[in-house]
Structures are given as structure tokens and as C-alpha cells.
Amino acid sequence: MYNEFIKAFSEVVREEVMRKNEVQVDGIGSFQFKHRKQFQKQYDNGRVVMMPPKDTITFEPENNQGI
């Protein structure tokens, strides 16, 4: 039952975040949609690679300083 809950929870979070909605879970933190722009990455050997843009899900933990 625990695995089913985690699977269902992650599907709901993913769907809502991909709709660009923030999902906030009290006591834990929030999940957000982020779009990362295209950028150049240079390696130590001098090789330069263009990294493509991508959409990601980020997590920001809740600040619980009172605990």
C-alpha cells in the first residue's frame, strides 16, 4: 500500500507541476516548474558544447526553524 501511495502522489505532483502549478505540501516543501534556457558549457579540455533548453521539476524544502 505504501508503494501505491508514493506512485499516486508522484503522478499527481508531476501532472500539476507540468501544468505550471506549484504544489505545496505542508510540513515538507513545494514542487515547482522551472524552464532552463539553452547555454554553452565549456569543459576543462577546451571543448564547448551547447546544452539544449529543458523543463524540470524543482523541490524547495519548507523552512522549519522553529523545530
CHARMM internal coordinates of N, CA and C (Angstrom, degrees):
IC EDIT
DIST 1 N 1 CA 1.4433
DIST 1 CA 1 C 1.5328
ANGL 1 N 1 CA 1 C 110.65
DIST 1 C 2 N 1.3278
ANGL 1 CA 1 C 2 N 117.31
DIHE 1 N 1 CA 1 C 2 N -36.43
DIST 2 N 2 CA 1.4601
ANGL 1 C 2 N 2 CA 121.87
DIHE 1 CA 1 C 2 N 2 CA 179.20
DIST 2 CA 2 C 1.5253
ANGL 2 N 2 CA 2 C 110.60
DIHE 1 C 2 N 2 CA 2 C -60.95
DIST 2 C 3 N 1.3205
ANGL 2 CA 2 C 3 N 117.77
DIHE 2 N 2 CA 2 C 3 N -44.83
DIST 3 N 3 CA 1.4706
ANGL 2 C 3 N 3 CA 121.73
DIHE 2 CA 2 C 3 N 3 CA 179.96
DIST 3 CA 3 C 1.5206
ANGL 3 N 3 CA 3 C 111.56
DIHE 2 C 3 N 3 CA 3 C -64.13
DIST 3 C 4 N 1.3367
ANGL 3 CA 3 C 4 N 117.00
DIHE 3 N 3 CA 3 C 4 N -37.76
DIST 4 N 4 CA 1.4629
ANGL 3 C 4 N 4 CA 120.94
DIHE 3 CA 3 C 4 N 4 CA 178.63
DIST 4 CA 4 C 1.5258
ANGL 4 N 4 CA 4 C 110.73
DIHE 3 C 4 N 4 CA 4 C -64.80
DIST 4 C 5 N 1.3439
ANGL 4 CA 4 C 5 N 116.51
DIHE 4 N 4 CA 4 C 5 N -40.18
DIST 5 N 5 CA 1.4621
ANGL 4 C 5 N 5 CA 120.23
DIHE 4 CA 4 C 5 N 5 CA 178.65
DIST 5 CA 5 C 1.5197
ANGL 5 N 5 CA 5 C 110.64
DIHE 4 C 5 N 5 CA 5 C -63.88
DIST 5 C 6 N 1.3313
ANGL 5 CA 5 C 6 N 117.12
DIHE 5 N 5 CA 5 C 6 N -47.41
DIST 6 N 6 CA 1.4655
ANGL 5 C 6 N 6 CA 121.29
DIHE 5 CA 5 C 6 N 6 CA -179.37
DIST 6 CA 6 C 1.5208
ANGL 6 N 6 CA 6 C 110.56
DIHE 5 C 6 N 6 CA 6 C -60.67
DIST 6 C 7 N 1.3219
ANGL 6 CA 6 C 7 N 117.09
DIHE 6 N 6 CA 6 C 7 N -42.24
DIST 7 N 7 CA 1.4666
ANGL 6 C 7 N 7 CA 121.12
DIHE 6 CA 6 C 7 N 7 CA 179.67
DIST 7 CA 7 C 1.5296
ANGL 7 N 7 CA 7 C 110.23
DIHE 6 C 7 N 7 CA 7 C -63.81
DIST 7 C 8 N 1.3279
ANGL 7 CA 7 C 8 N 118.31
DIHE 7 N 7 CA 7 C 8 N -46.43
DIST 8 N 8 CA 1.4601
ANGL 7 C 8 N 8 CA 122.32
DIHE 7 CA 7 C 8 N 8 CA -179.96
DIST 8 CA 8 C 1.5345
ANGL 8 N 8 CA 8 C 110.71
DIHE 7 C 8 N 8 CA 8 C -65.02
DIST 8 C 9 N 1.3317
ANGL 8 CA 8 C 9 N 116.58
DIHE 8 N 8 CA 8 C 9 N -42.30
DIST 9 N 9 CA 1.4635
ANGL 8 C 9 N 9 CA 120.81
DIHE 8 CA 8 C 9 N 9 CA 179.18
DIST 9 CA 9 C 1.5204
ANGL 9 N 9 CA 9 C 110.84
DIHE 8 C 9 N 9 CA 9 C -60.95
DIST 9 C 10 N 1.3266
ANGL 9 CA 9 C 10 N 116.94
DIHE 9 N 9 CA 9 C 10 N -46.69
DIST 10 N 10 CA 1.4653
ANGL 9 C 10 N 10 CA 119.82
DIHE 9 CA 9 C 10 N 10 CA -178.57
DIST 10 CA 10 C 1.5232
ANGL 10 N 10 CA 10 C 111.73
DIHE 9 C 10 N 10 CA 10 C -65.31
DIST 10 C 11 N 1.3281
ANGL 10 CA 10 C 11 N 118.22
DIHE 10 N 10 CA 10 C 11 N -35.13
DIST 11 N 11 CA 1.4693
ANGL 10 C 11 N 11 CA 121.18
DIHE 10 CA 10 C 11 N 11 CA 177.72
DIST 11 CA 11 C 1.5215
ANGL 11 N 11 CA 11 C 110.95
DIHE 10 C 11 N 11 CA 11 C -65.83
DIST 11 C 12 N 1.3320
ANGL 11 CA 11 C 12 N 117.02
DIHE 11 N 11 CA 11 C 12 N -42.62
DIST 12 N 12 CA 1.4692
ANGL 11 C 12 N 12 CA 121.01
DIHE 11 CA 11 C 12 N 12 CA 179.30
DIST 12 CA 12 C 1.5253
ANGL 12 N 12 CA 12 C 110.51
DIHE 11 C 12 N 12 CA 12 C -64.82
DIST 12 C 13 N 1.3278
ANGL 12 CA 12 C 13 N 116.78
DIHE 12 N 12 CA 12 C 13 N -45.18
DIST 13 N 13 CA 1.4658
ANGL 12 C 13 N 13 CA 120.36
DIHE 12 CA 12 C 13 N 13 CA 179.16
DIST 13 CA 13 C 1.5226
ANGL 13 N 13 CA 13 C 109.94
DIHE 12 C 13 N 13 CA 13 C -61.33
DIST 13 C 14 N 1.3247
ANGL 13 CA 13 C 14 N 117.84
DIHE 13 N 13 CA 13 C 14 N -47.03
DIST 14 N 14 CA 1.4661
ANGL 13 C 14 N 14 CA 121.59
DIHE 13 CA 13 C 14 N 14 CA -178.67
DIST 14 CA 14 C 1.5249
ANGL 14 N 14 CA 14 C 111.16
DIHE 13 C 14 N 14 CA 14 C -60.36
DIST 14 C 15 N 1.3316
ANGL 14 CA 14 C 15 N 117.48
DIHE 14 N 14 CA 14 C 15 N -45.44
DIST 15 N 15 CA 1.4644
ANGL 14 C 15 N 15 CA 120.74
DIHE 14 CA 14 C 15 N 15 CA -179.62
DIST 15 CA 15 C 1.5262
ANGL 15 N 15 CA 15 C 111.73
DIHE 14 C 15 N 15 CA 15 C -61.63
DIST 15 C 16 N 1.3173
ANGL 15 CA 15 C 16 N 116.88
DIHE 15 N 15 CA 15 C 16 N -45.84
DIST 16 N 16 CA 1.4647
ANGL 15 C 16 N 16 CA 120.35
DIHE 15 CA 15 C 16 N 16 CA -178.07
DIST 16 CA 16 C 1.5234
ANGL 16 N 16 CA 16 C 112.13
DIHE 15 C 16 N 16 CA 16 C -68.34
DIST 16 C 17 N 1.3124
ANGL 16 CA 16 C 17 N 117.07
DIHE 16 N 16 CA 16 C 17 N -39.82
DIST 17 N 17 CA 1.4618
ANGL 16 C 17 N 17 CA 119.65
DIHE 16 CA 16 C 17 N 17 CA -179.62
DIST 17 CA 17 C 1.5231
ANGL 17 N 17 CA 17 C 110.45
DIHE 16 C 17 N 17 CA 17 C -69.25
DIST 17 C 18 N 1.3258
ANGL 17 CA 17 C 18 N 118.17
DIHE 17 N 17 CA 17 C 18 N -37.71
DIST 18 N 18 CA 1.4568
ANGL 17 C 18 N 18 CA 120.26
DIHE 17 CA 17 C 18 N 18 CA 178.19
DIST 18 CA 18 C 1.5317
ANGL 18 N 18 CA 18 C 111.60
DIHE 17 C 18 N 18 CA 18 C -67.73
DIST 18 C 19 N 1.3292
ANGL 18 CA 18 C 19 N 117.26
DIHE 18 N 18 CA 18 C 19 N -19.99
DIST 19 N 19 CA 1.4711
ANGL 18 C 19 N 19 CA 121.42
DIHE 18 CA 18 C 19 N 19 CA 171.63
DIST 19 CA 19 C 1.5268
ANGL 19 N 19 CA 19 C 110.62
DIHE 18 C 19 N 19 CA 19 C -84.45
DIST 19 C 20 N 1.3329
ANGL 19 CA 19 C 20 N 115.37
DIHE 19 N 19 CA 19 C 20 N 8.16
DIST 20 N 20 CA 1.4665
ANGL 19 C 20 N 20 CA 124.72
DIHE 19 CA 19 C 20 N 20 CA 178.67
DIST 20 CA 20 C 1.5215
ANGL 20 N 20 CA 20 C 112.60
DIHE 19 C 20 N 20 CA 20 C 67.58
DIST 20 C 21 N 1.3429
ANGL 20 CA 20 C 21 N 116.60
DIHE 20 N 20 CA 20 C 21 N 28.95
DIST 21 N 21 CA 1.4570
ANGL 20 C 21 N 21 CA 122.41
DIHE 20 CA 20 C 21 N 21 CA 173.70
DIST 21 CA 21 C 1.5186
ANGL 21 N 21 CA 21 C 108.76
DIHE 20 C 21 N 21 CA 21 C -99.08
DIST 21 C 22 N 1.3146
ANGL 21 CA 21 C 22 N 117.08
DIHE 21 N 21 CA 21 C 22 N 140.30
DIST 22 N 22 CA 1.4688
ANGL 21 C 22 N 22 CA 120.50
DIHE 21 CA 21 C 22 N 22 CA 175.11
DIST 22 CA 22 C 1.5175
ANGL 22 N 22 CA 22 C 108.28
DIHE 21 C 22 N 22 CA 22 C -81.78
DIST 22 C 23 N 1.3306
ANGL 22 CA 22 C 23 N 117.04
DIHE 22 N 22 CA 22 C 23 N 138.02
DIST 23 N 23 CA 1.4609
ANGL 22 C 23 N 23 CA 122.20
DIHE 22 CA 22 C 23 N 23 CA 177.44
DIST 23 CA 23 C 1.5169
ANGL 23 N 23 CA 23 C 107.33
DIHE 22 C 23 N 23 CA 23 C -113.64
DIST 23 C 24 N 1.3292
ANGL 23 CA 23 C 24 N 115.87
DIHE 23 N 23 CA 23 C 24 N 116.80
DIST 24 N 24 CA 1.4614
ANGL 23 C 24 N 24 CA 120.59
DIHE 23 CA 23 C 24 N 24 CA -178.67
DIST 24 CA 24 C 1.5230
ANGL 24 N 24 CA 24 C 108.75
DIHE 23 C 24 N 24 CA 24 C -111.35
DIST 24 C 25 N 1.3363
ANGL 24 CA 24 C 25 N 115.94
DIHE 24 N 24 CA 24 C 25 N 128.60
DIST 25 N 25 CA 1.4532
ANGL 24 C 25 N 25 CA 122.90
DIHE 24 CA 24 C 25 N 25 CA 178.61
DIST 25 CA 25 C 1.5176
ANGL 25 N 25 CA 25 C 107.19
DIHE 24 C 25 N 25 CA 25 C -112.83
DIST 25 C 26 N 1.3384
ANGL 25 CA 25 C 26 N 116.36
DIHE 25 N 25 CA 25 C 26 N 114.03
DIST 26 N 26 CA 1.4661
ANGL 25 C 26 N 26 CA 121.08
DIHE 25 CA 25 C 26 N 26 CA -177.42
DIST 26 CA 26 C 1.5211
ANGL 26 N 26 CA 26 C 111.04
DIHE 25 C 26 N 26 CA 26 C -57.01
DIST 26 C 27 N 1.3190
ANGL 26 CA 26 C 27 N 115.97
DIHE 26 N 26 CA 26 C 27 N 132.56
DIST 27 N 27 CA 1.4445
ANGL 26 C 27 N 27 CA 121.94
DIHE 26 CA 26 C 27 N 27 CA 178.28
DIST 27 CA 27 C 1.5188
ANGL 27 N 27 CA 27 C 114.51
DIHE 26 C 27 N 27 CA 27 C 84.75
DIST 27 C 28 N 1.3262
ANGL 27 CA 27 C 28 N 117.52
DIHE 27 N 27 CA 27 C 28 N -8.63
DIST 28 N 28 CA 1.4706
ANGL 27 C 28 N 28 CA 120.91
DIHE 27 CA 27 C 28 N 28 CA -178.36
DIST 28 CA 28 C 1.5176
ANGL 28 N 28 CA 28 C 111.11
DIHE 27 C 28 N 28 CA 28 C -118.70
DIST 28 C 29 N 1.3294
ANGL 28 CA 28 C 29 N 117.97
DIHE 28 N 28 CA 28 C 29 N -60.25
DIST 29 N 29 CA 1.4574
ANGL 28 C 29 N 29 CA 121.84
DIHE 28 CA 28 C 29 N 29 CA -179.01
DIST 29 CA 29 C 1.5105
ANGL 29 N 29 CA 29 C 111.28
DIHE 28 C 29 N 29 CA 29 C 155.97
DIST 29 C 30 N 1.3414
ANGL 29 CA 29 C 30 N 116.12
DIHE 29 N 29 CA 29 C 30 N -160.19
DIST 30 N 30 CA 1.4586
ANGL 29 C 30 N 30 CA 119.52
DIHE 29 CA 29 C 30 N 30 CA -177.62
DIST 30 CA 30 C 1.5270
ANGL 30 N 30 CA 30 C 111.18
DIHE 29 C 30 N 30 CA 30 C -133.54
DIST 30 C 31 N 1.3222
ANGL 30 CA 30 C 31 N 114.29
DIHE 30 N 30 CA 30 C 31 N 148.45
DIST 31 N 31 CA 1.4547
ANGL 30 C 31 N 31 CA 123.56
DIHE 30 CA 30 C 31 N 31 CA 176.51
DIST 31 CA 31 C 1.5223
ANGL 31 N 31 CA 31 C 107.15
DIHE 30 C 31 N 31 CA 31 C -106.94
DIST 31 C 32 N 1.3416
ANGL 31 CA 31 C 32 N 116.52
DIHE 31 N 31 CA 31 C 32 N 135.70
DIST 32 N 32 CA 1.4589
ANGL 31 C 32 N 32 CA 120.73
DIHE 31 CA 31 C 32 N 32 CA -176.59
DIST 32 CA 32 C 1.5205
ANGL 32 N 32 CA 32 C 111.10
DIHE 31 C 32 N 32 CA 32 C -136.81
DIST 32 C 33 N 1.3345
ANGL 32 CA 32 C 33 N 115.41
DIHE 32 N 32 CA 32 C 33 N 154.08
DIST 33 N 33 CA 1.4602
ANGL 32 C 33 N 33 CA 123.21
DIHE 32 CA 32 C 33 N 33 CA 174.98
DIST 33 CA 33 C 1.5251
ANGL 33 N 33 CA 33 C 108.55
DIHE 32 C 33 N 33 CA 33 C -86.22
DIST 33 C 34 N 1.3179
ANGL 33 CA 33 C 34 N 116.79
DIHE 33 N 33 CA 33 C 34 N 133.14
DIST 34 N 34 CA 1.4691
ANGL 33 C 34 N 34 CA 121.42
DIHE 33 CA 33 C 34 N 34 CA 175.39
DIST 34 CA 34 C 1.5195
ANGL 34 N 34 CA 34 C 109.50
DIHE 33 C 34 N 34 CA 34 C -131.86
DIST 34 C 35 N 1.3305
ANGL 34 CA 34 C 35 N 115.79
DIHE 34 N 34 CA 34 C 35 N 135.33
DIST 35 N 35 CA 1.4658
ANGL 34 C 35 N 35 CA 121.03
DIHE 34 CA 34 C 35 N 35 CA 174.18
DIST 35 CA 35 C 1.5207
ANGL 35 N 35 CA 35 C 107.08
DIHE 34 C 35 N 35 CA 35 C -105.24
DIST 35 C 36 N 1.3124
ANGL 35 CA 35 C 36 N 116.40
DIHE 35 N 35 CA 35 C 36 N 123.10
DIST 36 N 36 CA 1.4609
ANGL 35 C 36 N 36 CA 120.96
DIHE 35 CA 35 C 36 N 36 CA 178.59
DIST 36 CA 36 C 1.5178
ANGL 36 N 36 CA 36 C 108.67
DIHE 35 C 36 N 36 CA 36 C -101.13
DIST 36 C 37 N 1.3230
ANGL 36 CA 36 C 37 N 116.21
DIHE 36 N 36 CA 36 C 37 N 129.51
DIST 37 N 37 CA 1.4581
ANGL 36 C 37 N 37 CA 121.93
DIHE 36 CA 36 C 37 N 37 CA -178.20
DIST 37 CA 37 C 1.5253
ANGL 37 N 37 CA 37 C 111.09
DIHE 36 C 37 N 37 CA 37 C -75.82
DIST 37 C 38 N 1.3095
ANGL 37 CA 37 C 38 N 115.24
DIHE 37 N 37 CA 37 C 38 N 163.38
DIST 38 N 38 CA 1.4583
ANGL 37 C 38 N 38 CA 122.40
DIHE 37 CA 37 C 38 N 38 CA 174.95
DIST 38 CA 38 C 1.5288
ANGL 38 N 38 CA 38 C 109.08
DIHE 37 C 38 N 38 CA 38 C -65.53
DIST 38 C 39 N 1.3491
ANGL 38 CA 38 C 39 N 117.12
DIHE 38 N 38 CA 38 C 39 N 141.58
DIST 39 N 39 CA 1.4558
ANGL 38 C 39 N 39 CA 120.02
DIHE 38 CA 38 C 39 N 39 CA 178.33
DIST 39 CA 39 C 1.5226
ANGL 39 N 39 CA 39 C 110.64
DIHE 38 C 39 N 39 CA 39 C -151.15
DIST 39 C 40 N 1.3287
ANGL 39 CA 39 C 40 N 115.06
DIHE 39 N 39 CA 39 C 40 N 163.63
DIST 40 N 40 CA 1.4611
ANGL 39 C 40 N 40 CA 121.04
DIHE 39 CA 39 C 40 N 40 CA 177.76
DIST 40 CA 40 C 1.5197
ANGL 40 N 40 CA 40 C 109.27
DIHE 39 C 40 N 40 CA 40 C -96.05
DIST 40 C 41 N 1.3320
ANGL 40 CA 40 C 41 N 115.83
DIHE 40 N 40 CA 40 C 41 N 137.80
DIST 41 N 41 CA 1.4576
ANGL 40 C 41 N 41 CA 121.55
DIHE 40 CA 40 C 41 N 41 CA 176.46
DIST 41 CA 41 C 1.5170
ANGL 41 N 41 CA 41 C 107.94
DIHE 40 C 41 N 41 CA 41 C -119.96
DIST 41 C 42 N 1.3198
ANGL 41 CA 41 C 42 N 116.10
DIHE 41 N 41 CA 41 C 42 N 128.30
DIST 42 N 42 CA 1.4631
ANGL 41 C 42 N 42 CA 120.32
DIHE 41 CA 41 C 42 N 42 CA 179.41
DIST 42 CA 42 C 1.5287
ANGL 42 N 42 CA 42 C 108.80
DIHE 41 C 42 N 42 CA 42 C -110.84
DIST 42 C 43 N 1.3292
ANGL 42 CA 42 C 43 N 114.71
DIHE 42 N 42 CA 42 C 43 N 125.91
DIST 43 N 43 CA 1.4550
ANGL 42 C 43 N 43 CA 120.94
DIHE 42 CA 42 C 43 N 43 CA 179.35
DIST 43 CA 43 C 1.5254
ANGL 43 N 43 CA 43 C 110.36
DIHE 42 C 43 N 43 CA 43 C -85.82
DIST 43 C 44 N 1.3341
ANGL 43 CA 43 C 44 N 116.38
DIHE 43 N 43 CA 43 C 44 N 166.89
DIST 44 N 44 CA 1.4696
ANGL 43 C 44 N 44 CA 122.13
DIHE 43 CA 43 C 44 N 44 CA -178.43
DIST 44 CA 44 C 1.5254
ANGL 44 N 44 CA 44 C 112.51
DIHE 43 C 44 N 44 CA 44 C -59.99
DIST 44 C 45 N 1.3415
ANGL 44 CA 44 C 45 N 116.77
DIHE 44 N 44 CA 44 C 45 N -29.65
DIST 45 N 45 CA 1.4647
ANGL 44 C 45 N 45 CA 119.87
DIHE 44 CA 44 C 45 N 45 CA -178.92
DIST 45 CA 45 C 1.5360
ANGL 45 N 45 CA 45 C 112.43
DIHE 44 C 45 N 45 CA 45 C -81.80
DIST 45 C 46 N 1.3522
ANGL 45 CA 45 C 46 N 117.79
DIHE 45 N 45 CA 45 C 46 N 3.44
DIST 46 N 46 CA 1.4521
ANGL 45 C 46 N 46 CA 121.77
DIHE 45 CA 45 C 46 N 46 CA 177.89
DIST 46 CA 46 C 1.5190
ANGL 46 N 46 CA 46 C 114.65
DIHE 45 C 46 N 46 CA 46 C 94.35
DIST 46 C 47 N 1.3135
ANGL 46 CA 46 C 47 N 116.73
DIHE 46 N 46 CA 46 C 47 N -9.17
DIST 47 N 47 CA 1.4651
ANGL 46 C 47 N 47 CA 121.12
DIHE 46 CA 46 C 47 N 47 CA 179.16
DIST 47 CA 47 C 1.5251
ANGL 47 N 47 CA 47 C 110.22
DIHE 46 C 47 N 47 CA 47 C -67.89
DIST 47 C 48 N 1.3289
ANGL 47 CA 47 C 48 N 116.70
DIHE 47 N 47 CA 47 C 48 N 133.43
DIST 48 N 48 CA 1.4645
ANGL 47 C 48 N 48 CA 122.48
DIHE 47 CA 47 C 48 N 48 CA 179.84
DIST 48 CA 48 C 1.5268
ANGL 48 N 48 CA 48 C 108.22
DIHE 47 C 48 N 48 CA 48 C -112.83
DIST 48 C 49 N 1.3216
ANGL 48 CA 48 C 49 N 115.23
DIHE 48 N 48 CA 48 C 49 N 130.15
DIST 49 N 49 CA 1.4616
ANGL 48 C 49 N 49 CA 121.56
DIHE 48 CA 48 C 49 N 49 CA -178.66
DIST 49 CA 49 C 1.5228
ANGL 49 N 49 CA 49 C 108.50
DIHE 48 C 49 N 49 CA 49 C -126.23
DIST 49 C 50 N 1.3223
ANGL 49 CA 49 C 50 N 116.76
DIHE 49 N 49 CA 49 C 50 N 137.16
DIST 50 N 50 CA 1.4565
ANGL 49 C 50 N 50 CA 121.48
DIHE 49 CA 49 C 50 N 50 CA 176.67
DIST 50 CA 50 C 1.5327
ANGL 50 N 50 CA 50 C 107.93
DIHE 49 C 50 N 50 CA 50 C -89.01
DIST 50 C 51 N 1.3174
ANGL 50 CA 50 C 51 N 116.38
DIHE 50 N 50 CA 50 C 51 N 117.43
DIST 51 N 51 CA 1.4602
ANGL 50 C 51 N 51 CA 121.86
DIHE 50 CA 50 C 51 N 51 CA 179.67
DIST 51 CA 51 C 1.5348
ANGL 51 N 51 CA 51 C 108.28
DIHE 50 C 51 N 51 CA 51 C -88.50
DIST 51 C 52 N 1.3237
ANGL 51 CA 51 C 52 N 117.67
DIHE 51 N 51 CA 51 C 52 N 130.93
DIST 52 N 52 CA 1.4651
ANGL 51 C 52 N 52 CA 120.72
DIHE 51 CA 51 C 52 N 52 CA -176.78
DIST 52 CA 52 C 1.5320
ANGL 52 N 52 CA 52 C 111.93
DIHE 51 C 52 N 52 CA 52 C -73.68
DIST 52 C 53 N 1.3298
ANGL 52 CA 52 C 53 N 116.78
DIHE 52 N 52 CA 52 C 53 N 159.18
DIST 53 N 53 CA 1.4602
ANGL 52 C 53 N 53 CA 119.43
DIHE 52 CA 52 C 53 N 53 CA 175.59
DIST 53 CA 53 C 1.5264
ANGL 53 N 53 CA 53 C 109.16
DIHE 52 C 53 N 53 CA 53 C -69.11
DIST 53 C 54 N 1.3399
ANGL 53 CA 53 C 54 N 115.70
DIHE 53 N 53 CA 53 C 54 N 154.56
DIST 54 N 54 CA 1.4621
ANGL 53 C 54 N 54 CA 118.76
DIHE 53 CA 53 C 54 N 54 CA 178.01
DIST 54 CA 54 C 1.5175
ANGL 54 N 54 CA 54 C 110.44
DIHE 53 C 54 N 54 CA 54 C -154.69
DIST 54 C 55 N 1.3115
ANGL 54 CA 54 C 55 N 114.82
DIHE 54 N 54 CA 54 C 55 N 155.97
DIST 55 N 55 CA 1.4563
ANGL 54 C 55 N 55 CA 122.39
DIHE 54 CA 54 C 55 N 55 CA 175.46
DIST 55 CA 55 C 1.5211
ANGL 55 N 55 CA 55 C 107.79
DIHE 54 C 55 N 55 CA 55 C -101.72
DIST 55 C 56 N 1.3291
ANGL 55 CA 55 C 56 N 116.61
DIHE 55 N 55 CA 55 C 56 N 136.15
DIST 56 N 56 CA 1.4540
ANGL 55 C 56 N 56 CA 121.11
DIHE 55 CA 55 C 56 N 56 CA -179.08
DIST 56 CA 56 C 1.5210
ANGL 56 N 56 CA 56 C 110.55
DIHE 55 C 56 N 56 CA 56 C -135.60
DIST 56 C 57 N 1.3136
ANGL 56 CA 56 C 57 N 115.10
DIHE 56 N 56 CA 56 C 57 N 164.30
DIST 57 N 57 CA 1.4553
ANGL 56 C 57 N 57 CA 122.50
DIHE 56 CA 56 C 57 N 57 CA 173.07
DIST 57 CA 57 C 1.5171
ANGL 57 N 57 CA 57 C 106.58
DIHE 56 C 57 N 57 CA 57 C -108.26
DIST 57 C 58 N 1.3349
ANGL 57 CA 57 C 58 N 116.84
DIHE 57 N 57 CA 57 C 58 N 127.39
DIST 58 N 58 CA 1.4548
ANGL 57 C 58 N 58 CA 120.64
DIHE 57 CA 57 C 58 N 58 CA 177.92
DIST 58 CA 58 C 1.5218
ANGL 58 N 58 CA 58 C 109.52
DIHE 57 C 58 N 58 CA 58 C -112.72
DIST 58 C 59 N 1.3176
ANGL 58 CA 58 C 59 N 115.53
DIHE 58 N 58 CA 58 C 59 N 155.56
DIST 59 N 59 CA 1.4618
ANGL 58 C 59 N 59 CA 121.91
DIHE 58 CA 58 C 59 N 59 CA 178.31
DIST 59 CA 59 C 1.5108
ANGL 59 N 59 CA 59 C 108.94
DIHE 58 C 59 N 59 CA 59 C -122.71
DIST 59 C 60 N 1.3222
ANGL 59 CA 59 C 60 N 117.05
DIHE 59 N 59 CA 59 C 60 N 130.74
DIST 60 N 60 CA 1.4569
ANGL 59 C 60 N 60 CA 122.12
DIHE 59 CA 59 C 60 N 60 CA 176.36
DIST 60 CA 60 C 1.5235
ANGL 60 N 60 CA 60 C 107.90
DIHE 59 C 60 N 60 CA 60 C -119.95
DIST 60 C 61 N 1.3469
ANGL 60 CA 60 C 61 N 117.29
DIHE 60 N 60 CA 60 C 61 N 113.67
DIST 61 N 61 CA 1.4654
ANGL 60 C 61 N 61 CA 119.20
DIHE 60 CA 60 C 61 N 61 CA -178.03
DIST 61 CA 61 C 1.5235
ANGL 61 N 61 CA 61 C 111.72
DIHE 60 C 61 N 61 CA 61 C -66.74
DIST 61 C 62 N 1.3235
ANGL 61 CA 61 C 62 N 115.02
DIHE 61 N 61 CA 61 C 62 N 151.50
DIST 62 N 62 CA 1.4572
ANGL 61 C 62 N 62 CA 120.40
DIHE 61 CA 61 C 62 N 62 CA 177.90
DIST 62 CA 62 C 1.5160
ANGL 62 N 62 CA 62 C 108.91
DIHE 61 C 62 N 62 CA 62 C -72.77
DIST 62 C 63 N 1.3146
ANGL 62 CA 62 C 63 N 115.86
DIHE 62 N 62 CA 62 C 63 N 141.41
DIST 63 N 63 CA 1.4593
ANGL 62 C 63 N 63 CA 121.31
DIHE 62 CA 62 C 63 N 63 CA -179.20
DIST 63 CA 63 C 1.5105
ANGL 63 N 63 CA 63 C 109.24
DIHE 62 C 63 N 63 CA 63 C -84.88
DIST 63 C 64 N 1.3427
ANGL 63 CA 63 C 64 N 117.71
DIHE 63 N 63 CA 63 C 64 N 104.78
DIST 64 N 64 CA 1.4621
ANGL 63 C 64 N 64 CA 122.53
DIHE 63 CA 63 C 64 N 64 CA -178.03
DIST 64 CA 64 C 1.5283
ANGL 64 N 64 CA 64 C 109.90
DIHE 63 C 64 N 64 CA 64 C -108.67
DIST 64 C 65 N 1.3219
ANGL 64 CA 64 C 65 N 116.74
DIHE 64 N 64 CA 64 C 65 N 70.90
DIST 65 N 65 CA 1.4586
ANGL 64 C 65 N 65 CA 120.01
DIHE 64 CA 64 C 65 N 65 CA -179.16
DIST 65 CA 65 C 1.5243
ANGL 65 N 65 CA 65 C 112.43
DIHE 64 C 65 N 65 CA 65 C -76.08
DIST 65 C 66 N 1.3224
ANGL 65 CA 65 C 66 N 117.41
DIHE 65 N 65 CA 65 C 66 N -20.03
DIST 66 N 66 CA 1.4570
ANGL 65 C 66 N 66 CA 120.95
DIHE 65 CA 65 C 66 N 66 CA -178.50
DIST 66 CA 66 C 1.5154
ANGL 66 N 66 CA 66 C 114.14
DIHE 65 C 66 N 66 CA 66 C -79.78
DIST 66 C 67 N 1.3125
ANGL 66 CA 66 C 67 N 118.14
DIHE 66 N 66 CA 66 C 67 N -3.07
DIST 67 N 67 CA 1.4782
ANGL 66 C 67 N 67 CA 120.55
DIHE 66 CA 66 C 67 N 67 CA -177.09
DIST 67 CA 67 C 1.5055
ANGL 67 N 67 CA 67 C 110.30
DIHE 66 C 67 N 67 CA 67 C -88.39
END
COOR INIT
IC SEED 1 N 1 CA 1 C
IC BUILD
